[in-house]
């Protein structure tokens, strides 16, 4: 019984010592690689543990050491997997945030550019090379003369659209009257007195009517071409 107890105590003690020895051995290797000043202490501990391991049969020593090293390897693998997972998740979050910021910046840029184009279009439409007051009043006007005046007052990029509307509304007749409604002039304004907002000579000066028509198209639709698009869809503007 005493001998059996002795063997049991040695085995338990040996298992603990072997585990400590394996850990100490790994620590010693790390210490050597990093230049640790604790190398002598580790060597002494290893020597002491090796002496104690002598009390345990060789097969059991190998088994204990292998189990300890395997456990350490498993723990290190688990820690490495967790670290890699955290790194991947962080990278994914950063990538998603960057993508969202890039999309927002692109949308803001597109919106700004669209607004600038719209403003430039309106400005171009409202810019006339000559005002109606710069045209001397004549006793009568031909269609070609009225069109020539319009070309000098309407921005070139908008003239064709402007002309299309006048063609359909009055055929460039500044005195055209709609028999049923009373609409009058180049743009068939109703009532005809609307032209007076552009000048008191609207009945004798086509330039005054053109000024009013251009202002109406810009104010209501944004430009003559936008007004023409509406006219094509509705046959009125």
HELIX and SHEET records of a PDB file:
HELIX    1   1 UNK A    2  UNK A   34  1                                  33    
HELIX    2   2 UNK A   39  UNK A   53  1                                  15    
HELIX    3   3 UNK A   58  UNK A  126  1                                  69    
HELIX    4   4 UNK A  132  UNK A  134  5                                   3    
HELIX    5   5 UNK A  143  UNK A  153  1                                  11    
HELIX    6   6 UNK A  156  UNK A  169  1                                  14    
HELIX    7   7 UNK A  192  UNK A  197  5                                   6    
HELIX    8   8 UNK A  206  UNK A  221  1                                  16    
HELIX    9   9 UNK A  224  UNK A  234  1                                  11    
END                                                                             
